[in-house]
Amino acid sequence: MFNFITAANVNTAILALEHMANIWRIEGTEGRITDDHDWQVLRKITFETQGRKCCNCGAHDVRIDVHHIIPIGSPRGTNHLSNLSVLCFECHKSIHPWMSP
């Protein structure tokens, strides 16, 4: 009856649900993260959803960062996925010249 259900499908579904649970937990705190583990989870989700290439120049075989579009220190800056983008280090540094490798 359910021939389309495979171990791979189930594992993918479980991973997706775990990601959603993490997102809901993080975004439930209005996008404010105080725990490094939460940031690492959110970075991983950002890379998985947006890919591991720079959304500005397309670089992919270099250091890749997660960038806050609206700075996290501003009143509207959050860690919501809608406020995050993937940038290579060079493009990220062009936005934040104070960054160092």
N, C-alpha and C positions, 0 to 999 in steps of 0.2 A: 504494500500500500504506500509506504513512504520510501521508495527506492532512491530518492534524491538525497536522503540524509546519509552523510558519510562522516567519518571521524574528523576529516578536515573541515567540513561544514560546521560541525559541532564546536570544534576548537576555535574556529573563526568567530562564531557567535559568542562563545564565552569570552574571548578577547575583547570583542566589541562591547559587550555588557560591562566588563571590568573597566574599559576606557570611559564609558558613559558614567559609571559610578564615580570614578575619579573626577571627571569633569563636573558632575553635579555637586560633589563634595566641595571642590575648590571654588566653583562659581557660587555656591550657596553662601560662601563667606564674602560675597561681593567682590570676588576676584582678588582678594588679599591673601597672599601666601606668606606664612611666617616660617614654614618648614622647608628645608632644602630638599627633602624627599619629594614633597609635593611639586616643587619646581622641576625636579628631574623627571617626574611622571608627566608633567605638562609639556616639557620640552620634547619628550619621546612622542607624545600624542601629536604635537605640532609637526614634528618631522614625518610621522606616519601619514598625517592627513595632507600635508602640503608638499611632501617629498623632501629629499635631502639635496636640493639645489637652490641656488640663490634666486629669489623671485625678481631681483633687479637685473643681474647680468647673466644668469643662467649657469654660473660656475658650479661644479659639483665635486671635483676632485681636490678640494681645498678645505680649510677650516670653515665650518658652517655654524652660524649662530642663530638664536631666536631673538628677534627684535621686537620691542614694544612700540607699536605705531604711535600711540599716545603715551608719552612717558609715564612710567609707573609712579613717579613722584607727584604727578599732577592730580588734581581732584577727580578727573575723569579717566585717569590711567588705571587699567586693571590687567589682570592676568587672564581675562576671557580669551578664548581662542580667536574671536573676531578682532582682537587687538594685537595679535601676534603675527609676525611674518618671518620667513626664513631668509637670511642674508648671509653671503660669504663675509669673511672677516674684513676684506677690503671695502666692500660696500657699507658694512656696518660702521667701520672706522670713518668713512666719509661723512656719515651722519653724526657720529660722536668722535671728534678728532682726539679726545683725551684717552681713547682706548689704546691699550698696549697688548701685544701678543701674549 
